[in-house]
Amino acid sequence: SQKIEQNSEALNIQEGKTATLTCNYTNYSPAYLQWYRQDPGRGPVFLLLIRENEKEKRKERLKVTFDTTLKQSLFHITASQPADSATYLCAPRGPGADGLTFGKGTHLIIQP
Amino acid sequence: EADIYQTPRYLVIGTGKKITLECSQTMGHDKMYWYQQDPGMELHLIHYSYGVNSTEKGDLSSESTVSRIRTEHFPLTLESARPSHTSQYLCASSDGLLGSYNEQFFGPGTRLTVL
């Protein structure tokens, strides 16, 4: 069955440093992969999408990579700020699928 | 801020009661979804809809039912609530256009507690 793995432990990063979050998937060949941010008690908010034929995507301080050979996506936040503290969810999707399959998410803590 | 709304935000109810969780969106999206999420756990898709009069079950089996009579509304109903239904329920929508990449807009969620 499809499996999505994200860093299970909370990730503590010093303010100003780059945070790197990992998403690994198995038994899956997603046409694209999405990243969402979720704050406590709130619904997820879409951040970025990367297609299978794209190696890298950037948006302001965010960068996503997608390696279909390794079956892995990396999510980077540069110049991290305490306001970036949240849970980040990875959602790879196969073509024709309905809804999204989410990982458990990585809890990111940016310390001042 | 996404134009998708859920009510109530919090609900505490006794076992055996019938409840309806409301979800509405003003974006004119055809596709709508219900996810269930326990604390610290992943979201699981329980229902989705392609459009009016379309409802499908998701990956996670659920005793709840849904209806889609109007494009903007996608209510979820539990006929007889049980403590095992205690969870957060998240509604989402997407434009569902052919070729779109299905970015989903989520509501704030309803946190349900069944005593």
HADDOCK unambig.tbl for C-alpha pairs under 7 A between the chains (distance, minus, plus):
assign (segid A and resid 42 and name CA) (segid B and resid 108 and name CA) 4.87 0.50 0.50
assign (segid A and resid 42 and name CA) (segid B and resid 109 and name CA) 6.43 0.50 0.50
assign (segid A and resid 43 and name CA) (segid B and resid 90 and name CA) 6.61 0.50 0.50
assign (segid A and resid 43 and name CA) (segid B and resid 106 and name CA) 5.33 0.50 0.50
assign (segid A and resid 43 and name CA) (segid B and resid 107 and name CA) 5.68 0.50 0.50
assign (segid A and resid 43 and name CA) (segid B and resid 108 and name CA) 4.79 0.50 0.50
assign (segid A and resid 43 and name CA) (segid B and resid 109 and name CA) 6.03 0.50 0.50
assign (segid A and resid 44 and name CA) (segid B and resid 106 and name CA) 6.07 0.50 0.50
assign (segid A and resid 45 and name CA) (segid B and resid 105 and name CA) 6.84 0.50 0.50
assign (segid A and resid 45 and name CA) (segid B and resid 106 and name CA) 6.82 0.50 0.50
assign (segid A and resid 46 and name CA) (segid B and resid 103 and name CA) 6.76 0.50 0.50
assign (segid A and resid 46 and name CA) (segid B and resid 104 and name CA) 6.88 0.50 0.50
assign (segid A and resid 99 and name CA) (segid B and resid 33 and name CA) 6.77 0.50 0.50
assign (segid A and resid 99 and name CA) (segid B and resid 45 and name CA) 6.64 0.50 0.50
assign (segid A and resid 102 and name CA) (segid B and resid 42 and name CA) 6.13 0.50 0.50
assign (segid A and resid 102 and name CA) (segid B and resid 43 and name CA) 6.06 0.50 0.50
assign (segid A and resid 103 and name CA) (segid B and resid 42 and name CA) 5.77 0.50 0.50
assign (segid A and resid 104 and name CA) (segid B and resid 41 and name CA) 5.37 0.50 0.50
assign (segid A and resid 104 and name CA) (segid B and resid 42 and name CA) 4.13 0.50 0.50
